[in-house]
Amino acid sequence: MVEKSCLFLFLAIVGIFSLLILSKTLEPPLTTMNHISEKDINQHVKVQAAISSIITPKNQDFQILTLEDKTGNLTAISNSISNLKSNKSKVYFFTGKIQEYTNEKTNKSELQLNINKIQDVEA
């Protein structure tokens, strides 16, 4: 009886660790800008896009990027300064979490991508 309990406990622990590893390594499916909506808030997404503009605010250690694909564009925040250049012909994979923010210029609610990972498509 004790042996069975130990076996079940061992299998439960192995299962939990397996799920933890999978959750850290699996990436969300690739999506396009036009499919991102309010239902995606706080969800992780992956997009393939070019960078149409980069803004680095003075004395800040983040960048505001405008990502663009064939279906639309999306504002993205990178919490580190990168050496990326604005280039509509260079395409990257961007993975991150969709967040809602208020645009100070229009005073409207908009969606943005909080970037966790940037990969070169050619890599």
C-alpha positions as CSV (number, residue, x, y, z in Angstrom):
1,M,0.0,0.0,0.0
2,V,2.8,2.4,0.9
3,E,4.7,1.5,-2.3
4,K,1.6,2.4,-4.4
5,S,1.3,5.8,-2.6
6,C,5.0,6.5,-3.2
7,L,4.6,5.6,-6.9
8,F,1.6,7.8,-7.3
9,L,3.4,10.7,-5.5
10,F,6.4,10.2,-7.7
11,L,4.3,10.2,-10.9
12,A,2.4,13.3,-9.8
13,I,5.7,15.2,-9.2
14,V,7.1,14.1,-12.6
15,G,3.9,15.2,-14.3
16,I,4.0,18.6,-12.6
17,F,7.6,19.1,-13.6
18,S,6.9,18.0,-17.2
19,L,4.0,20.5,-17.4
20,L,6.2,23.3,-16.0
21,I,9.0,22.5,-18.6
22,L,6.5,22.4,-21.4
23,S,4.9,25.7,-20.4
24,K,8.3,27.4,-20.5
25,T,9.4,26.0,-23.8
26,L,6.2,25.9,-26.0
27,E,5.6,29.0,-28.0
28,P,2.2,30.4,-29.0
29,P,1.1,29.8,-32.6
30,L,2.0,32.4,-35.2
31,T,-0.8,35.0,-35.8
32,T,-1.3,38.0,-37.9
33,M,-1.9,41.6,-36.8
34,N,-5.5,41.6,-38.0
35,H,-6.4,38.6,-35.8
36,I,-5.2,40.3,-32.6
37,S,-8.2,41.7,-30.6
38,E,-9.4,42.5,-27.1
39,K,-9.9,38.7,-26.5
40,D,-6.1,38.4,-26.7
41,I,-5.4,40.8,-23.7
42,N,-3.0,39.1,-21.3
43,Q,-2.4,36.3,-23.8
44,H,0.9,35.4,-25.3
45,V,1.1,35.7,-29.1
46,K,3.8,35.3,-31.8
47,V,3.8,37.6,-34.9
48,Q,6.1,37.7,-37.9
49,A,6.6,41.4,-38.8
50,A,8.9,44.1,-39.9
51,I,9.8,47.1,-37.8
52,S,8.4,50.3,-39.4
53,S,9.6,52.7,-36.6
54,I,11.6,52.7,-33.4
55,I,11.4,55.3,-30.7
56,T,13.8,55.3,-27.8
57,P,12.6,57.9,-25.1
58,K,15.5,59.9,-23.6
59,N,16.9,58.6,-20.3
60,Q,14.7,55.5,-20.5
61,D,15.8,51.8,-21.0
62,F,12.9,50.7,-23.2
63,Q,11.9,51.2,-26.9
64,I,8.6,51.7,-28.6
65,L,8.4,49.8,-31.9
66,T,5.8,49.8,-34.6
67,L,5.5,46.4,-36.1
68,E,4.0,45.8,-39.5
69,D,2.9,42.8,-41.5
70,K,0.7,42.5,-44.6
71,T,-2.5,42.7,-42.5
72,G,-1.8,45.7,-40.3
73,N,0.4,47.2,-37.6
74,L,0.8,47.0,-33.9
75,T,2.7,49.1,-31.3
76,A,5.2,47.0,-29.3
77,I,7.3,47.7,-26.2
78,S,10.8,46.3,-25.7
79,N,12.0,46.5,-22.1
80,S,15.6,46.7,-23.2
81,I,17.5,48.8,-25.8
82,S,18.3,46.7,-28.8
83,N,20.4,47.4,-31.9
84,L,17.5,46.7,-34.2
85,K,16.9,49.1,-37.1
86,S,13.7,50.3,-38.7
87,N,13.6,48.3,-41.9
88,K,10.4,47.2,-43.6
89,S,12.2,44.6,-45.7
90,K,13.7,42.8,-42.6
91,V,11.3,40.4,-40.9
92,Y,11.5,39.1,-37.3
93,F,9.5,36.8,-35.1
94,F,8.2,38.7,-32.0
95,T,6.8,36.8,-29.0
96,G,5.1,38.5,-26.1
97,K,2.0,39.4,-24.2
98,I,-0.8,41.6,-25.5
99,Q,-1.6,44.5,-23.2
100,E,-4.1,47.3,-23.3
101,Y,-3.0,51.0,-22.9
102,T,-4.4,54.4,-23.3
103,N,-2.9,56.4,-26.2
104,E,-2.1,59.8,-24.8
105,K,-2.5,61.6,-28.2
106,T,-6.0,60.1,-29.0
107,N,-7.1,59.3,-25.4
108,K,-8.3,55.9,-26.8
109,S,-7.7,52.4,-25.5
110,E,-5.3,50.5,-27.8
111,L,-3.5,47.2,-27.8
112,Q,0.3,46.7,-27.7
113,L,2.7,43.8,-27.6
114,N,5.0,43.6,-24.6
115,I,7.9,41.8,-26.2
116,N,9.5,38.9,-24.4
117,K,11.6,37.5,-27.3
118,I,12.8,38.6,-30.8
119,Q,14.1,36.1,-33.3
120,D,15.5,36.7,-36.7
121,V,13.3,34.8,-39.3
122,E,16.5,33.7,-41.2
123,A,18.1,32.2,-38.1
